[in-house]
């Protein structure tokens, strides 16, 4: 298989796994804070408006924070650190072949 087809498939799988991770994480964040924000509403301690306001605030702050930090990490790793790792491997491989000659 040509090298560029492999790299395209790998990039596609990174994007798909990143999307799945984002969706699952946002669902889990929503479930957890839905429980803590709407729990008092179901008991009758706070109003629905107050529970919804608290839920949306925590969902925006924690959900957006997660998306920015996690996706930023994945993008930086794929763009910069992965290339640095590959160049280090290439240097080791060329050094090893020079010693064989």
Residue pairs with C-beta under 8 A, 6 or more apart in sequence:
14 74
14 78
18 71
18 74
21 70
22 67
22 70
22 71
25 66
25 70
26 63
26 66
26 67
29 59
29 62
29 63
29 66
30 59
30 63
33 55
33 58
33 59
33 62
34 55
37 51
37 52
37 54
37 55
37 58
38 51
38 55
40 46
40 51
41 47
41 48
41 50
41 51
